[in-house]
Amino acid sequence: MEKQKTLHEELKRYFGFDTFKGNQKAIIESVLSEKDTFVLMPTGGGKSLCYQLPALLSKGTAIIISPLIALMKNQVDAMRNFSEDDGIAHFLNSSLNKQEIEKVKQDIVSGKTKLLYVAPESLTKMENIDFLRNVPISFYAVDEAHCISEWGHDFRPEYRRIRPIINEIGPRPIIALTATATPKVQHDIQKTLGMLDAEVFKSSFNRPNLYYEVRRKSDNVDKEIIKYILSQGNKSGIVYCLSRKKVDDFTLILQANDIRALPYHAGMDAATRSANQDAFLMEQANVIVATIAFGMGIDKPDVRYVIHYDIPKSLEGYYQETGRSGRDGGEGKCIAFYSSKDLQKLERFMQGKPVSEQEIGKQLLLETAAYAETSVCRRKMLLHYFGEEYNEANCGNCDNCLNPKVKVEAKELLVTVLEAISVLKEKHKADYLINFLLGKETSEIETFGHNELEEFGSGSDEEESTWETVIRQALLDNYLKKDIENYGILKITKKGKEFLKKPVSFKITKEDEEDEPDIEELESEEGLISSGGGNSGAADPALYAMMKDLRKKISKKLNVPPYVIFQPVSLEAMATSYPITLEELQNIPGVGAGKAKRYGQEFIELIKKHVEENEIIRPEDLRVKTVANKSKLKVSIVQAIDRKVALDDLAESKGIDFNEMLSEVEAIVYSGTKININYFLEEVMDADTINEIYDYFREAETDNLEKAMDELPDYSETEIRLVRIKFFSEMAN
């Protein structure tokens, strides 16, 4: 009991905290009892304290091996804040001159220094090894330990030399810490550091407050991101790009669209980089645009969104980067843009590297592609990658769970996969297995003679993507696993062997089929918007409804079915990108030059009128230098609504009357931005009134105001308009 009390007292004395977080106390006790300790703890879990407190409480100096000079400085400054003597913590790296190095050594020898931060490159220098041999060392802490593994997302060859150097200086207990490690990487770290018997502390990687979404990357990705950031008002966000050039270019695009954005990458001079980071921390900038490769060390609790402009090289990198959002437990939106072209580009970057490195890089990319392309719960898939089971049927906070796909029985398909793996003696990876199932006579399959086996081609009646889905789901359901030593080789688990003896129900998600809708479905497709647009993918339900009416009118006049004129998917695209010339109309899916000439003129006139009346900023207008100044007013209104400013007060502050204010807000929601005015509605209207008007719009075939006023004679125009704004924002955007 006494020990526990003392540890809490020391925590309070040095750091001012009353309680430990998660596993911290057990980890610290393990280090203090001189056991090798392995700590797997997600970003924001309090890893640093796990070696800082034991260092302060132990005799001698703790050697903290850390890869980033900038982070070392931050940590040393933080430790000095907790102590009266600056000598308590020092770093030893290439940024110090001879005089400064001498001062560090004096403090260590005199016993003042409890923590010495060292870059692995500095640790390998002979003069430092000779000096440290004569220093009483309490323990070694290896921070960012995933850098040891070639399978880690930030591999550093010099990290492989840590164990031999520790043996030269003098062995002491080791604590290895990382925020991301798959079972393969964990095994690698422990093996390389010679600590296979270490006490292992693993915290959950689940961050329930983070929302995960992957979007297909189109040519309009810049506009899509700009639109999203503008909809977030003054919230803090990070945009990750693959190259330094893209960081610089995209920052300029954001700035030209009145977004307070700054760049951050390793190619900038340290002073500018540091100034930009501080501006972000101090909220003088809302957005930081950064390279994926660069570890930012930004410890900001209220980053509300992380956007990946390019898909990362590995899921570990992705997890680390998304983990910088919502660290205070609040909202954190993680949106990644994905195209197979990005993966091809990343594969090209690997050419010229050693074959083993290319093979590892390819496997990591396959995992990333599987994550991006999957239609199962993203949280489940991410946690499975880190060796953690997640058994919830629906996480309720990722795109796939919020829009679940149809599941189909695939028991027989899994039997086929397991039998094939078995006959291939569990020695091959997924791509080899799929080629074998499909009956592809690749040179590798012919070399092994596997094309002679009875099971060769046993899955040729299914698509390649179906087999990918079966294997992915079988891994998630623990029928298969990947071999730790030869990562990527598929092995059948105990559960998988039992399944082969006695198959049970096994369901996979049916991927989207790009089929044309059938005629009956199209002909009975009345009232897509009448239920509030819930079934339509159009960003502007009001325009979609008007275009459907126009299509019906033309179809009657020409005596052809409506879908012959434009299919629903084309109308949805028009109600999202607002084409106002025949040339722009031809960019819409399903609209060729002939169709545009034959039917297009009336549609573009309707769209043009709607855009002008509602002052809509079209995606086409979001060009760098041509963004209308009107958008400034709209952005400031969205920001004020986010801050819950009363709409009448807001109108007064902008110098416009209340009806004009409502028109502005209507234009905002019609152009696809989601806002929440509940705080104002609840102040000026009672719940029954709100519900009745809301229910009217849910059932109505049109959002026409005059018709609504005829149908709802007991309510004022203002009340109807306010609830219509709420309805559109919630149902259409």
Secondary structure, 3 states (H helix, E strand, C coil): CHHHHHHHHHHHHHHCCCCCCCCHHHHHHHHHCCCCEEEECCCCCCCCHHHHHHHHHCCCEEEEECCCHHHHHHHHHHHHHCCCCHHHEEEECCCCCHHHHHHHHHHHHCCCCCEEEECHHHHCCHHHHHHHHCCCEEEEEECCHHHHCCCCCCCCHHHHHHHHHHHHHCCCCEEEEECCCCHHHHHHHHHHCCCCCCEEEECCCCCCCEEEEEEECCCCHHHHHHHHHHHCCCCEEEEEECCHHHHHHHHHHHHHCCCCEEEECCCCCHHHHHHHHHHHHCCCCCEEEEECCCCCCCCCCCEEEEEECCCCCCHHHHHHHHCCCCCCCCCEEEEEEECHHHHHHHHHHHCCCCHHHHHHHHHHHHHHHHHHHCCCCHHHHHHHHCCCCCCCCCCCCEHHHHCCCCEEECHHHHHHHHHHHHHCCCCCEHHHHHHHHHCCCCHHHHHHCHHHCCCCCCCCCCCHHHHHHHHHHHHHCCCEEECCCCCCEEEECHHHHHHHHCCCCCEEECCCCCCCCCHHHHHCCCCCCCCCCCCCCCCCHHHHHHHHHHHHHHHHHHCCCHHHHCCHHHHHHHHHHCCCCHHHHCCCCCCCHHHHHHHHHHHHHHHHHHHHHCCCCCHHHCCCCCCCCHHHHHHHHHHHHHCCCCHHHHHHHHCCCHHHHHHHHHHHHHCCCCCCCHHHHHHHCCHHHHHHHHHHHHHCCCCCHHHHHHHCCCCCHHHHHHHHHHHHHHHHC
